Amino acid sequence: MRPRAGWSLALLLAWAASPPALAADPAADASIRQAFARCRAVEEEHARLACYDRLALQLAPPRFQGRLTLQTEPFEIGAPTLLRYESDGPIFVMYLKDAAGGIVQNLHIGGGGGASFLIERPGTYSLHINGSETWRIWLDPA
């Protein structure tokens, strides 16, 4: 697990050192700096790395993003994976499909916001998204 933690920390440090990223939104900049400060204050090494890992997941770019309707290309997961999703519109319905196109899970958000679903089994999947506005989707290690 150490290589992943080191990679996450390196990713976070590279992102934080990027002036355009920090200058884009002063409120987000302050929030990110506070999150870094909280992680830095954790004394126990493994807990501190876990804090940075959680922060890296929050800052990672989405795997899929778009507006309105999209059918993704198939993707493969080799271990349990957290499917996180956010919508900016009042309607968001997503179908998690297996390799044969069968619906594994129907997921939705009413009124915007975010939610998540744990994909427990390794395999090949795709997503069919129907949204009324923009949306973002992440695939995070569980």
PyMOL commands that place a pseudoatom at each C-alpha (Angstrom):
pseudoatom trace, name=CA, resn=MET, resi=1, chain=A, elem=C, hetatm=0, pos=[0.000, 0.000, 0.000]
pseudoatom trace, name=CA, resn=ARG, resi=2, chain=A, elem=C, hetatm=0, pos=[2.966, 2.335, 0.466]
pseudoatom trace, name=CA, resn=PRO, resi=3, chain=A, elem=C, hetatm=0, pos=[3.515, 2.882, -3.290]
pseudoatom trace, name=CA, resn=ARG, resi=4, chain=A, elem=C, hetatm=0, pos=[-0.069, 4.087, -3.700]
pseudoatom trace, name=CA, resn=ALA, resi=5, chain=A, elem=C, hetatm=0, pos=[0.276, 6.407, -0.713]
pseudoatom trace, name=CA, resn=GLY, resi=6, chain=A, elem=C, hetatm=0, pos=[3.539, 7.803, -2.080]
pseudoatom trace, name=CA, resn=TRP, resi=7, chain=A, elem=C, hetatm=0, pos=[2.003, 8.275, -5.495]
pseudoatom trace, name=CA, resn=SER, resi=8, chain=A, elem=C, hetatm=0, pos=[-0.975, 10.096, -3.987]
pseudoatom trace, name=CA, resn=LEU, resi=9, chain=A, elem=C, hetatm=0, pos=[1.282, 12.371, -1.983]
pseudoatom trace, name=CA, resn=ALA, resi=10, chain=A, elem=C, hetatm=0, pos=[3.387, 13.146, -5.063]
pseudoatom trace, name=CA, resn=LEU, resi=11, chain=A, elem=C, hetatm=0, pos=[0.235, 13.893, -7.064]
pseudoatom trace, name=CA, resn=LEU, resi=12, chain=A, elem=C, hetatm=0, pos=[-1.066, 16.192, -4.351]
pseudoatom trace, name=CA, resn=LEU, resi=13, chain=A, elem=C, hetatm=0, pos=[2.226, 18.034, -4.031]
pseudoatom trace, name=CA, resn=ALA, resi=14, chain=A, elem=C, hetatm=0, pos=[2.495, 18.525, -7.790]
pseudoatom trace, name=CA, resn=TRP, resi=15, chain=A, elem=C, hetatm=0, pos=[-1.076, 19.801, -7.931]
pseudoatom trace, name=CA, resn=ALA, resi=16, chain=A, elem=C, hetatm=0, pos=[-0.576, 22.120, -4.963]
pseudoatom trace, name=CA, resn=ALA, resi=17, chain=A, elem=C, hetatm=0, pos=[2.566, 23.594, -6.509]
pseudoatom trace, name=CA, resn=SER, resi=18, chain=A, elem=C, hetatm=0, pos=[0.646, 24.600, -9.626]
pseudoatom trace, name=CA, resn=PRO, resi=19, chain=A, elem=C, hetatm=0, pos=[-0.102, 28.356, -9.268]
pseudoatom trace, name=CA, resn=PRO, resi=20, chain=A, elem=C, hetatm=0, pos=[-2.902, 28.423, -11.878]
pseudoatom trace, name=CA, resn=ALA, resi=21, chain=A, elem=C, hetatm=0, pos=[-4.777, 25.699, -9.972]
pseudoatom trace, name=CA, resn=LEU, resi=22, chain=A, elem=C, hetatm=0, pos=[-4.574, 27.657, -6.750]
pseudoatom trace, name=CA, resn=ALA, resi=23, chain=A, elem=C, hetatm=0, pos=[-5.446, 31.014, -8.288]
pseudoatom trace, name=CA, resn=ALA, resi=24, chain=A, elem=C, hetatm=0, pos=[-8.622, 29.756, -9.989]
pseudoatom trace, name=CA, resn=ASP, resi=25, chain=A, elem=C, hetatm=0, pos=[-10.896, 29.883, -6.937]
pseudoatom trace, name=CA, resn=PRO, resi=26, chain=A, elem=C, hetatm=0, pos=[-9.752, 31.610, -3.713]
pseudoatom trace, name=CA, resn=ALA, resi=27, chain=A, elem=C, hetatm=0, pos=[-12.401, 29.860, -1.579]
pseudoatom trace, name=CA, resn=ALA, resi=28, chain=A, elem=C, hetatm=0, pos=[-11.386, 26.438, -2.907]
pseudoatom trace, name=CA, resn=ASP, resi=29, chain=A, elem=C, hetatm=0, pos=[-7.735, 27.387, -2.421]
pseudoatom trace, name=CA, resn=ALA, resi=30, chain=A, elem=C, hetatm=0, pos=[-8.364, 28.161, 1.269]
pseudoatom trace, name=CA, resn=SER, resi=31, chain=A, elem=C, hetatm=0, pos=[-10.299, 24.933, 1.738]
pseudoatom trace, name=CA, resn=ILE, resi=32, chain=A, elem=C, hetatm=0, pos=[-7.531, 22.869, 0.129]
pseudoatom trace, name=CA, resn=ARG, resi=33, chain=A, elem=C, hetatm=0, pos=[-4.865, 24.579, 2.216]
pseudoatom trace, name=CA, resn=GLN, resi=34, chain=A, elem=C, hetatm=0, pos=[-6.877, 23.810, 5.364]
pseudoatom trace, name=CA, resn=ALA, resi=35, chain=A, elem=C, hetatm=0, pos=[-7.231, 20.164, 4.309]
pseudoatom trace, name=CA, resn=PHE, resi=36, chain=A, elem=C, hetatm=0, pos=[-3.457, 19.931, 3.760]
pseudoatom trace, name=CA, resn=ALA, resi=37, chain=A, elem=C, hetatm=0, pos=[-2.863, 21.511, 7.176]
pseudoatom trace, name=CA, resn=ARG, resi=38, chain=A, elem=C, hetatm=0, pos=[-5.147, 18.949, 8.842]
pseudoatom trace, name=CA, resn=CYS, resi=39, chain=A, elem=C, hetatm=0, pos=[-3.265, 16.077, 7.181]
pseudoatom trace, name=CA, resn=ARG, resi=40, chain=A, elem=C, hetatm=0, pos=[0.108, 17.593, 8.028]
pseudoatom trace, name=CA, resn=ALA, resi=41, chain=A, elem=C, hetatm=0, pos=[-0.927, 17.821, 11.699]
pseudoatom trace, name=CA, resn=VAL, resi=42, chain=A, elem=C, hetatm=0, pos=[-1.600, 14.063, 11.967]
pseudoatom trace, name=CA, resn=GLU, resi=43, chain=A, elem=C, hetatm=0, pos=[1.320, 12.629, 13.938]
pseudoatom trace, name=CA, resn=GLU, resi=44, chain=A, elem=C, hetatm=0, pos=[1.086, 8.902, 13.186]
pseudoatom trace, name=CA, resn=GLU, resi=45, chain=A, elem=C, hetatm=0, pos=[2.688, 8.158, 9.797]
pseudoatom trace, name=CA, resn=HIS, resi=46, chain=A, elem=C, hetatm=0, pos=[0.113, 5.686, 8.413]
pseudoatom trace, name=CA, resn=ALA, resi=47, chain=A, elem=C, hetatm=0, pos=[-2.807, 7.856, 9.514]
pseudoatom trace, name=CA, resn=ARG, resi=48, chain=A, elem=C, hetatm=0, pos=[-1.135, 10.907, 7.922]
pseudoatom trace, name=CA, resn=LEU, resi=49, chain=A, elem=C, hetatm=0, pos=[-0.658, 9.041, 4.619]
pseudoatom trace, name=CA, resn=ALA, resi=50, chain=A, elem=C, hetatm=0, pos=[-4.270, 7.847, 4.747]
pseudoatom trace, name=CA, resn=CYS, resi=51, chain=A, elem=C, hetatm=0, pos=[-5.332, 11.478, 5.204]
pseudoatom trace, name=CA, resn=TYR, resi=52, chain=A, elem=C, hetatm=0, pos=[-3.329, 12.493, 2.123]
pseudoatom trace, name=CA, resn=ASP, resi=53, chain=A, elem=C, hetatm=0, pos=[-4.822, 9.551, 0.180]
pseudoatom trace, name=CA, resn=ARG, resi=54, chain=A, elem=C, hetatm=0, pos=[-8.354, 10.733, 1.002]
pseudoatom trace, name=CA, resn=LEU, resi=55, chain=A, elem=C, hetatm=0, pos=[-7.414, 14.251, -0.079]
pseudoatom trace, name=CA, resn=ALA, resi=56, chain=A, elem=C, hetatm=0, pos=[-5.973, 12.917, -3.347]
pseudoatom trace, name=CA, resn=LEU, resi=57, chain=A, elem=C, hetatm=0, pos=[-9.276, 11.179, -4.123]
pseudoatom trace, name=CA, resn=GLN, resi=58, chain=A, elem=C, hetatm=0, pos=[-11.160, 14.430, -3.559]
pseudoatom trace, name=CA, resn=LEU, resi=59, chain=A, elem=C, hetatm=0, pos=[-8.837, 16.322, -5.902]
pseudoatom trace, name=CA, resn=ALA, resi=60, chain=A, elem=C, hetatm=0, pos=[-8.557, 13.682, -8.644]
pseudoatom trace, name=CA, resn=PRO, resi=61, chain=A, elem=C, hetatm=0, pos=[-10.123, 14.592, -11.974]
pseudoatom trace, name=CA, resn=PRO, resi=62, chain=A, elem=C, hetatm=0, pos=[-13.279, 12.644, -12.854]
pseudoatom trace, name=CA, resn=ARG, resi=63, chain=A, elem=C, hetatm=0, pos=[-12.959, 9.521, -14.999]
pseudoatom trace, name=CA, resn=PHE, resi=64, chain=A, elem=C, hetatm=0, pos=[-16.080, 10.551, -16.924]
pseudoatom trace, name=CA, resn=GLN, resi=65, chain=A, elem=C, hetatm=0, pos=[-17.788, 13.917, -17.228]
pseudoatom trace, name=CA, resn=GLY, resi=66, chain=A, elem=C, hetatm=0, pos=[-20.348, 15.415, -19.506]
pseudoatom trace, name=CA, resn=ARG, resi=67, chain=A, elem=C, hetatm=0, pos=[-23.728, 16.978, -19.922]
pseudoatom trace, name=CA, resn=LEU, resi=68, chain=A, elem=C, hetatm=0, pos=[-27.072, 15.341, -20.587]
pseudoatom trace, name=CA, resn=THR, resi=69, chain=A, elem=C, hetatm=0, pos=[-26.805, 11.754, -21.956]
pseudoatom trace, name=CA, resn=LEU, resi=70, chain=A, elem=C, hetatm=0, pos=[-23.786, 9.507, -22.527]
pseudoatom trace, name=CA, resn=GLN, resi=71, chain=A, elem=C, hetatm=0, pos=[-22.992, 5.803, -22.853]
pseudoatom trace, name=CA, resn=THR, resi=72, chain=A, elem=C, hetatm=0, pos=[-19.386, 5.169, -21.742]
pseudoatom trace, name=CA, resn=GLU, resi=73, chain=A, elem=C, hetatm=0, pos=[-16.983, 2.785, -23.353]
pseudoatom trace, name=CA, resn=PRO, resi=74, chain=A, elem=C, hetatm=0, pos=[-16.538, -0.440, -21.372]
pseudoatom trace, name=CA, resn=PHE, resi=75, chain=A, elem=C, hetatm=0, pos=[-14.051, -0.274, -18.509]
pseudoatom trace, name=CA, resn=GLU, resi=76, chain=A, elem=C, hetatm=0, pos=[-12.549, -3.026, -16.409]
pseudoatom trace, name=CA, resn=ILE, resi=77, chain=A, elem=C, hetatm=0, pos=[-12.032, -3.140, -12.669]
pseudoatom trace, name=CA, resn=GLY, resi=78, chain=A, elem=C, hetatm=0, pos=[-9.882, -5.742, -10.925]
pseudoatom trace, name=CA, resn=ALA, resi=79, chain=A, elem=C, hetatm=0, pos=[-10.999, -5.136, -7.344]
pseudoatom trace, name=CA, resn=PRO, resi=80, chain=A, elem=C, hetatm=0, pos=[-13.923, -3.588, -5.470]
pseudoatom trace, name=CA, resn=THR, resi=81, chain=A, elem=C, hetatm=0, pos=[-14.285, 0.000, -6.689]
pseudoatom trace, name=CA, resn=LEU, resi=82, chain=A, elem=C, hetatm=0, pos=[-16.215, 2.975, -5.390]
pseudoatom trace, name=CA, resn=LEU, resi=83, chain=A, elem=C, hetatm=0, pos=[-18.284, 4.629, -8.101]
pseudoatom trace, name=CA, resn=ARG, resi=84, chain=A, elem=C, hetatm=0, pos=[-18.692, 8.293, -7.023]
pseudoatom trace, name=CA, resn=TYR, resi=85, chain=A, elem=C, hetatm=0, pos=[-20.924, 10.631, -8.979]
pseudoatom trace, name=CA, resn=GLU, resi=86, chain=A, elem=C, hetatm=0, pos=[-22.086, 14.251, -8.852]
pseudoatom trace, name=CA, resn=SER, resi=87, chain=A, elem=C, hetatm=0, pos=[-24.748, 16.091, -10.801]
pseudoatom trace, name=CA, resn=ASP, resi=88, chain=A, elem=C, hetatm=0, pos=[-25.416, 19.807, -11.225]
pseudoatom trace, name=CA, resn=GLY, resi=89, chain=A, elem=C, hetatm=0, pos=[-28.979, 19.338, -12.409]
pseudoatom trace, name=CA, resn=PRO, resi=90, chain=A, elem=C, hetatm=0, pos=[-32.275, 18.238, -10.907]
pseudoatom trace, name=CA, resn=ILE, resi=91, chain=A, elem=C, hetatm=0, pos=[-32.333, 14.945, -12.835]
pseudoatom trace, name=CA, resn=PHE, resi=92, chain=A, elem=C, hetatm=0, pos=[-29.547, 12.350, -12.904]
pseudoatom trace, name=CA, resn=VAL, resi=93, chain=A, elem=C, hetatm=0, pos=[-30.116, 8.658, -13.650]
pseudoatom trace, name=CA, resn=MET, resi=94, chain=A, elem=C, hetatm=0, pos=[-27.254, 6.253, -14.289]
pseudoatom trace, name=CA, resn=TYR, resi=95, chain=A, elem=C, hetatm=0, pos=[-27.279, 2.573, -15.164]
pseudoatom trace, name=CA, resn=LEU, resi=96, chain=A, elem=C, hetatm=0, pos=[-24.266, 0.468, -14.227]
pseudoatom trace, name=CA, resn=LYS, resi=97, chain=A, elem=C, hetatm=0, pos=[-24.155, -2.263, -16.885]
pseudoatom trace, name=CA, resn=ASP, resi=98, chain=A, elem=C, hetatm=0, pos=[-22.222, -5.522, -17.068]
pseudoatom trace, name=CA, resn=ALA, resi=99, chain=A, elem=C, hetatm=0, pos=[-20.182, -6.690, -20.074]
pseudoatom trace, name=CA, resn=ALA, resi=100, chain=A, elem=C, hetatm=0, pos=[-23.308, -8.112, -21.742]
pseudoatom trace, name=CA, resn=GLY, resi=101, chain=A, elem=C, hetatm=0, pos=[-25.190, -4.825, -21.333]
pseudoatom trace, name=CA, resn=GLY, resi=102, chain=A, elem=C, hetatm=0, pos=[-27.414, -6.064, -18.515]
pseudoatom trace, name=CA, resn=ILE, resi=103, chain=A, elem=C, hetatm=0, pos=[-28.277, -3.549, -15.811]
pseudoatom trace, name=CA, resn=VAL, resi=104, chain=A, elem=C, hetatm=0, pos=[-26.384, -4.295, -12.597]
pseudoatom trace, name=CA, resn=GLN, resi=105, chain=A, elem=C, hetatm=0, pos=[-27.629, -1.253, -10.677]
pseudoatom trace, name=CA, resn=ASN, resi=106, chain=A, elem=C, hetatm=0, pos=[-29.905, 1.716, -11.307]
pseudoatom trace, name=CA, resn=LEU, resi=107, chain=A, elem=C, hetatm=0, pos=[-28.500, 4.829, -9.567]
pseudoatom trace, name=CA, resn=HIS, resi=108, chain=A, elem=C, hetatm=0, pos=[-30.017, 8.297, -9.345]
pseudoatom trace, name=CA, resn=ILE, resi=109, chain=A, elem=C, hetatm=0, pos=[-29.776, 11.696, -7.688]
pseudoatom trace, name=CA, resn=GLY, resi=110, chain=A, elem=C, hetatm=0, pos=[-32.791, 13.957, -7.367]
pseudoatom trace, name=CA, resn=GLY, resi=111, chain=A, elem=C, hetatm=0, pos=[-32.118, 17.676, -7.153]
pseudoatom trace, name=CA, resn=GLY, resi=112, chain=A, elem=C, hetatm=0, pos=[-28.370, 17.636, -7.756]
pseudoatom trace, name=CA, resn=GLY, resi=113, chain=A, elem=C, hetatm=0, pos=[-25.546, 16.710, -5.413]
pseudoatom trace, name=CA, resn=GLY, resi=114, chain=A, elem=C, hetatm=0, pos=[-23.475, 13.592, -5.079]
pseudoatom trace, name=CA, resn=ALA, resi=115, chain=A, elem=C, hetatm=0, pos=[-23.642, 9.937, -4.096]
pseudoatom trace, name=CA, resn=SER, resi=116, chain=A, elem=C, hetatm=0, pos=[-21.642, 6.737, -4.392]
pseudoatom trace, name=CA, resn=PHE, resi=117, chain=A, elem=C, hetatm=0, pos=[-22.048, 3.020, -5.011]
pseudoatom trace, name=CA, resn=LEU, resi=118, chain=A, elem=C, hetatm=0, pos=[-19.608, 0.199, -4.291]
pseudoatom trace, name=CA, resn=ILE, resi=119, chain=A, elem=C, hetatm=0, pos=[-19.000, -2.079, -7.274]
pseudoatom trace, name=CA, resn=GLU, resi=120, chain=A, elem=C, hetatm=0, pos=[-18.058, -5.213, -5.356]
pseudoatom trace, name=CA, resn=ARG, resi=121, chain=A, elem=C, hetatm=0, pos=[-17.109, -7.621, -8.141]
pseudoatom trace, name=CA, resn=PRO, resi=122, chain=A, elem=C, hetatm=0, pos=[-14.219, -7.296, -10.581]
pseudoatom trace, name=CA, resn=GLY, resi=123, chain=A, elem=C, hetatm=0, pos=[-15.280, -7.314, -14.199]
pseudoatom trace, name=CA, resn=THR, resi=124, chain=A, elem=C, hetatm=0, pos=[-16.092, -5.264, -17.267]
pseudoatom trace, name=CA, resn=TYR, resi=125, chain=A, elem=C, hetatm=0, pos=[-18.716, -2.579, -16.920]
pseudoatom trace, name=CA, resn=SER, resi=126, chain=A, elem=C, hetatm=0, pos=[-20.101, 0.481, -18.682]
pseudoatom trace, name=CA, resn=LEU, resi=127, chain=A, elem=C, hetatm=0, pos=[-22.306, 3.367, -17.632]
pseudoatom trace, name=CA, resn=HIS, resi=128, chain=A, elem=C, hetatm=0, pos=[-25.352, 4.860, -19.290]
pseudoatom trace, name=CA, resn=ILE, resi=129, chain=A, elem=C, hetatm=0, pos=[-25.982, 8.348, -17.938]
pseudoatom trace, name=CA, resn=ASN, resi=130, chain=A, elem=C, hetatm=0, pos=[-29.120, 10.483, -18.382]
pseudoatom trace, name=CA, resn=GLY, resi=131, chain=A, elem=C, hetatm=0, pos=[-28.770, 13.921, -16.850]
pseudoatom trace, name=CA, resn=SER, resi=132, chain=A, elem=C, hetatm=0, pos=[-30.464, 17.273, -17.164]
pseudoatom trace, name=CA, resn=GLU, resi=133, chain=A, elem=C, hetatm=0, pos=[-27.207, 19.200, -16.672]
pseudoatom trace, name=CA, resn=THR, resi=134, chain=A, elem=C, hetatm=0, pos=[-23.488, 18.579, -16.200]
pseudoatom trace, name=CA, resn=TRP, resi=135, chain=A, elem=C, hetatm=0, pos=[-22.205, 15.621, -14.184]
pseudoatom trace, name=CA, resn=ARG, resi=136, chain=A, elem=C, hetatm=0, pos=[-18.927, 13.984, -13.074]
pseudoatom trace, name=CA, resn=ILE, resi=137, chain=A, elem=C, hetatm=0, pos=[-18.057, 10.362, -12.264]
pseudoatom trace, name=CA, resn=TRP, resi=138, chain=A, elem=C, hetatm=0, pos=[-15.024, 8.876, -10.476]
pseudoatom trace, name=CA, resn=LEU, resi=139, chain=A, elem=C, hetatm=0, pos=[-13.856, 5.278, -10.072]
pseudoatom trace, name=CA, resn=ASP, resi=140, chain=A, elem=C, hetatm=0, pos=[-11.930, 5.084, -6.769]
pseudoatom trace, name=CA, resn=PRO, resi=141, chain=A, elem=C, hetatm=0, pos=[-10.229, 2.082, -5.199]
pseudoatom trace, name=CA, resn=ALA, resi=142, chain=A, elem=C, hetatm=0, pos=[-12.380, 0.763, -2.361]
for i in range(1, 142): cmd.bond("trace and resi %d" % i, "trace and resi %d" % (i + 1))
show_as sticks, trace
zoom trace
